[in-house]
Amino acid sequence: MRVKGGTVTRRRHNKIISAVKGQYGSRGRLFRRSNEAWLKSAWYSYRDRRTRKRDLRRLWITRINAAARIHGTSYSRLVHGLRQANIALDRKVLADIAVRDPRTFADIVQSALSAS
């Protein structure tokens, strides 16, 4: 006697279809198209969680460089000065200070430039 897996298969199919609900056309209705869409979206989200880290770091560096050039120096000179002055601020915090509190950023730049 064979075991029929109808209810288990139906549950698995419905789980995938509900995961991609709202997609265009058959991607949200038919199991095979839904499964393709779900696999692709899972891979994109996995990949882009890593890509987001690169993109944000690039954004922070751009902001720091723009703010540093206002104060007459470049990004690389500023980072070198920060290392010389033993100021341990990461790029995320430094970019946030540059955008939200320009006076504090100016003080940081001055102390970094005087140390190098």
N, C-alpha and C positions, 0 to 999 in steps of 0.2 A: 504494500500500500504506500503510495507516495504522499508527501506532505505538500499541500498547496499553500503558497505564501501570499494569497490575495490581499488579506487585510494588512499585512506588514508592508507589502509593496505599495499599497494605496496610501498608507500613512507616510511612507518615505517620499512618495511623489507629492503628496499634499504639503509636506514640510518644505520641499524645494519650491513648489509653486507659490506658497504663501511668502517665502523669503524674497521672491522677485516680483511680488504683487505691485502693480503700478507701472510696470515696464510696458513699452509700446507693443501692441499687436500680440502675436502668438508667443512672444517672450514671457508674457505674464499669464498665459493660459495653457499652453501645451507643455507636457513634461519635458520632452527632449529639448525643445528650444529653451525652456526655463532652466534646465540643467546646464546647458551651454552658457547661458547668460550668467547664472550663479557662479559657475566655475571661473568665468572670465572676470567677473566683478570681485571675487575673492582674491584672485591673483593680482588684480590692479590695486586693491586695498593693501595687500601685503607689500607690494612693490613701493607704493606711494607713501606708506608709513616711513620707509627709509628715505625716499626722495624728499619728503617734507623737511627732514632734518638738514639736508644739504641746502635746500632753498632758504630756510630760515637763517642758517648761518651766513649765507651769501647776502641776505637782506640786512642782517646786523652789521656785517663788515661794510656794506655800502653806506649805511647810516652813520657809522662811526667815522668813515673816511670823509663824508660830506661835512660832518660837524668839526672834524679835525682841521680840514682845510679852511674853514671859517676862522680858526685860530692860528692860521699860518704854518701848519705842519701837515704831514701826510699820515696815512694810516700806519704804514710800516714804521715810521719814526716814532709815532705815538706808542705803538705796541712795544717797541724796543725800550723806550723810556719808561714805560710801566714796569717792564721786567727789571730794569736797572733800579727803579725806585721801590721794588718789592711791593707793588700795588697789585693784589691778586683779585682783579675783577674780570669775570668772564665777558665774552662778547655780547651775550644777551643783556646782562645788567648794564654794561657800558652803553649799548645802543639805547636802552630805555632811559638812562640818565641823560644822554645826549638829546633825546627828543623831549622829555618831560621837564628837565631841570638844567637849562643851559649854563646857569651860573656855577653850579656844582661841577659840570663838565669842564668849564673853563678852569676851575681850580685844579681839577685832575690833570688837565693838559699842562698847566704851568708846573705842577710838581713833577710830572713825567719829563718835561723838557729840561728842567733844572737838574734832574738826576742823570741825564745822559750827556 
